[in-house]
Amino acid sequence: MKFGLMFTNTGMGSTAAGAKALATLAEELAFESLWTVEHVVVPSGYESAYPYDKSGKMAGGAEEFDLPDPLIWLAYVAAVTERIKLATGILIVPQRNPLIMAKEVATLDALSGGRMVLGVGVGWLQEEFDAIGVPFTDRGRRHDDYVEAMRALWTQDKASVHNTYANFDNCISRPRPVNGTVPIVVGGHTTKAAKRAARLGDGFFPGSGGLAELQAAFDVVRDECVALGRDPSEVELTASGGGRDLDELSARIEALIELGVSRVILAPMPEDRLRALAGGLADRFGMTS
């Protein structure tokens, strides 16, 4: 089983010293990946509902908290680690220029020795889109068009793309990703996100949810893959863990394994607790770095 840490560029990981300590410790303990989150700005008093907490708000309702840019944060910790995967969970793709994004991601992958995993999503915070000046209503199409553009720039010698939101001819983008491309993990909890993962993802990460919700989402992915003529096993399934102790967490992990999950993402914690947790997980499930 592969285990990763999520929200790594928040809280204890949002400072230079905290980021370095968390990343190097996670690698020492054989965690497979570090997952960052993104918001360029958090408009004060936002009314959009945060989909991953019953309160509808991030960070327990707080609006003012440090949240370093995910790609810059990953570049920083890439320089102090050697093996651990560097992941976004997620990058809000419609808010970024696809050509610049492709260059940034490929550069990070090349400099880190092929460790980049690009978690992507359409975003949920309309007020943030309004502040940036990107339309919110068409973010799904924009997201998919941008993914097509990035993959072309990573894989073609002289890339050409013509879709609704990306139009360019014979564009050369170097460096290339180490392994020819960068794995794309689609994030999101909706049916649309599950179908998007089947259509264009190398993986799917719903973010959170009970076992019944996850089962339903994974079934959508598999059914959509079959409808598209794609092998469902090509879409790697990731889910978040949780529990009050190792036994509760282990029970959830065992249930997730039954659902076909191969990577479980956990919240970071202080060093002594993380060491104890990693030891327990290694004993019960193994740790695949």
C-alpha positions in Angstrom: 0.0 0.0 0.0 1.2 3.5 -0.8 0.6 6.2 1.8 0.9 10.0 1.3 0.5 13.1 3.3 -2.1 15.8 2.3 -2.4 19.5 3.1 1.4 19.6 3.4 1.8 23.3 2.5 -0.6 24.3 5.3 -0.2 24.6 9.0 3.2 23.3 10.1 4.3 22.9 6.5 3.6 26.5 5.5 7.0 27.8 6.7 10.4 27.1 5.3 11.6 25.2 8.3 8.3 23.3 8.7 8.2 22.4 5.0 11.8 21.0 5.1 11.2 19.1 8.3 7.9 17.6 7.2 9.2 16.6 3.7 12.5 15.0 5.0 10.7 13.2 7.8 8.0 11.8 5.4 10.7 10.5 3.1 12.6 8.9 6.0 9.5 7.1 7.1 8.8 5.8 3.5 5.7 7.8 2.8 5.2 7.7 -1.0 4.0 11.2 -1.7 3.4 14.8 -0.5 0.2 16.5 -1.5 -0.3 20.2 -1.7 -3.5 22.3 -1.9 -4.1 25.6 -3.7 -5.9 28.9 -3.4 -4.4 32.0 -5.0 -6.6 34.2 -2.8 -9.4 33.6 -0.3 -12.0 36.4 -0.7 -13.1 37.5 2.7 -16.7 36.6 3.5 -17.0 34.2 0.6 -20.4 32.4 0.3 -19.4 29.5 -1.9 -19.7 26.2 0.0 -16.5 24.3 0.7 -17.5 20.8 -0.3 -15.3 18.9 2.1 -16.6 20.1 5.4 -20.1 20.2 6.8 -19.6 23.8 7.8 -19.1 24.8 4.2 -15.9 26.7 5.2 -12.2 25.9 5.0 -9.8 25.7 7.9 -12.5 25.7 10.6 -14.0 28.9 9.3 -10.7 30.9 9.4 -10.0 33.1 6.4 -6.5 34.3 7.2 -3.9 31.5 7.0 -0.6 31.0 5.1 -1.0 28.9 2.0 2.2 28.9 -0.1 1.9 28.4 -3.9 1.9 24.6 -4.4 4.3 24.3 -7.2 6.9 26.7 -5.6 6.4 24.8 -2.3 7.1 21.4 -4.1 10.1 22.9 -5.8 11.5 23.9 -2.4 11.0 20.5 -0.8 12.2 18.7 -4.0 15.7 20.2 -3.3 15.9 18.6 0.2 14.5 15.2 -0.7 15.4 12.5 -3.2 12.7 9.9 -3.6 9.3 11.1 -2.4 6.6 11.9 -5.0 5.6 15.6 -5.3 1.9 16.0 -5.9 -0.8 18.7 -6.1 -4.1 17.8 -4.6 -5.3 19.8 -6.4 -4.0 22.5 -8.7 -6.9 24.6 -9.9 -6.3 24.2 -13.6 -8.8 26.7 -15.1 -7.2 29.6 -13.2 -3.8 29.1 -14.8 -2.4 29.7 -18.3 -1.9 26.1 -19.7 1.4 26.8 -21.5 3.0 28.4 -18.5 1.6 25.6 -16.3 3.0 22.9 -18.6 6.4 24.5 -18.4 6.3 24.8 -14.6 5.2 21.3 -14.0 7.6 19.8 -16.6 10.5 21.8 -15.1 9.7 20.6 -11.6 9.5 17.0 -12.8 12.8 17.2 -14.7 14.7 18.9 -11.8 13.3 16.4 -9.3 14.1 13.3 -11.3 10.6 12.5 -12.5 8.8 12.8 -9.1 5.9 15.0 -10.1 2.2 13.9 -9.9 -0.3 16.5 -11.1 -3.5 16.4 -9.2 -6.0 18.6 -11.1 -9.5 20.0 -10.5 -12.0 22.6 -11.6 -12.2 24.5 -8.3 -15.3 25.5 -6.2 -14.6 29.0 -4.9 -16.5 31.3 -7.3 -15.4 34.4 -5.5 -11.7 33.5 -6.2 -12.4 33.0 -9.9 -14.1 36.4 -9.9 -11.1 38.0 -8.3 -8.7 36.4 -10.7 -10.9 37.3 -13.7 -11.6 33.8 -15.0 -15.2 32.8 -15.7 -16.5 30.3 -13.2 -19.4 28.7 -15.2 -17.2 27.2 -18.0 -14.4 26.0 -15.8 -15.0 22.3 -16.6 -14.4 22.8 -20.4 -11.5 25.1 -19.7 -10.0 22.5 -17.4 -10.2 19.7 -20.0 -8.9 21.9 -22.8 -5.9 22.9 -20.7 -5.1 19.3 -19.8 -5.1 18.5 -23.5 -2.7 21.4 -24.1 -0.3 20.4 -21.4 -0.1 16.8 -22.5 0.6 17.9 -26.1 3.4 20.2 -24.9 4.9 17.4 -22.8 4.8 14.7 -25.5 5.1 16.4 -29.0 8.3 17.8 -30.5 6.3 20.8 -31.9 2.9 20.8 -30.2 -0.3 22.0 -31.9 -3.6 22.2 -30.1 -6.9 23.8 -31.3 -9.8 23.5 -28.9 -12.1 26.0 -27.3 -9.6 27.5 -24.8 -6.2 26.6 -26.2 -5.0 27.5 -29.7 -1.4 27.2 -30.7 0.8 25.7 -33.5 4.3 24.2 -33.6 5.2 25.2 -30.0 8.4 23.8 -28.5 8.4 23.4 -24.7 11.5 22.1 -22.9 12.5 20.5 -20.6 10.3 17.4 -21.1 9.1 15.3 -18.2 11.5 12.6 -17.3 9.1 9.7 -18.0 7.7 11.3 -21.2 4.7 12.8 -19.4 3.4 13.6 -15.9 0.7 11.5 -14.3 -2.6 13.3 -14.0 -4.9 12.6 -11.0 -8.3 14.0 -11.3 -9.7 15.3 -8.0 -13.3 16.0 -7.1 -16.3 14.4 -5.4 -18.9 14.7 -8.1 -20.2 12.4 -10.8 -18.7 14.8 -13.4 -15.3 14.5 -11.7 -15.5 10.7 -11.7 -16.4 10.7 -15.4 -13.6 13.1 -16.1 -11.1 10.8 -14.4 -12.2 8.0 -16.6 -11.9 10.1 -19.7 -8.6 11.8 -19.2 -7.1 10.8 -15.8 -4.3 8.5 -14.8 -5.9 8.5 -11.4 -8.9 9.6 -9.4 -8.8 11.2 -5.9 -12.3 12.1 -4.6 -10.8 14.0 -1.6 -13.1 12.7 1.1 -16.2 10.7 1.6 -17.7 7.7 3.4 -17.2 4.2 2.0 -20.6 4.2 0.3 -19.9 7.5 -1.4 -16.5 6.3 -2.5 -17.9 3.0 -3.8 -20.5 4.9 -5.9 -17.8 7.3 -7.3 -15.4 4.5 -8.2 -18.3 2.6 -9.9 -18.9 5.6 -12.0 -15.2 5.7 -13.0 -15.2 2.0 -13.9 -18.5 2.1 -15.8 -17.4 5.2 -17.8 -14.1 3.5 -18.6 -15.9 0.5 -20.0 -18.2 2.8 -22.0 -15.1 4.5 -23.5 -13.4 1.2 -24.2 -10.7 1.8 -21.6 -9.4 -0.7 -19.0 -10.6 0.6 -15.6 -7.3 -0.6 -14.0 -5.6 2.2 -15.9 -7.1 4.7 -13.4 -5.4 4.5 -10.1 -7.7 5.1 -7.1 -6.6 7.3 -4.2 -8.6 8.1 -1.0 -8.2 9.8 2.3 -7.7 7.9 5.5 -8.9 8.7 9.0 -9.8 7.4 12.4 -9.2 8.1 16.1 -6.5 5.5 16.4 -4.5 3.0 14.4 -7.2 0.4 14.7 -9.9 2.6 13.3 -7.5 3.8 10.5 -6.6 0.2 9.7 -10.2 -0.8 9.4 -10.8 2.0 6.9 -7.7 1.1 5.0 -8.8 -2.5 4.7 -12.2 -1.3 3.5 -10.5 1.0 0.9 -8.4 -1.9 -0.3 -11.6 -3.8 -1.0 -12.8 -0.9 -3.1 -9.7 -1.0 -5.2 -7.8 1.9 -3.6 -4.0 1.6 -3.9 -3.0 4.9 -2.2 -4.2 6.4 1.1 -3.6 10.0 1.9 -3.3 11.1 5.6 -3.1 14.4 7.4 0.3 15.4 8.7 1.0 15.4 12.4 3.8 16.1 14.9 7.0 14.0 14.5 6.4 11.6 17.4 2.9 10.8 16.3 3.9 10.5 12.6 6.7 8.1 13.5 4.4 5.9 15.5 1.8 5.9 12.8 4.2 5.0 10.1 5.6 2.2 12.1 2.1 0.8 12.7 1.1 1.1 9.0 4.4 -0.5 7.9 3.7 -3.5 10.2 0.1 -3.9 9.1 0.2 -3.0 5.4 3.8 -2.3 4.3 4.9 1.1 3.0 5.5 1.3 -0.7 7.7 4.4 -1.4 
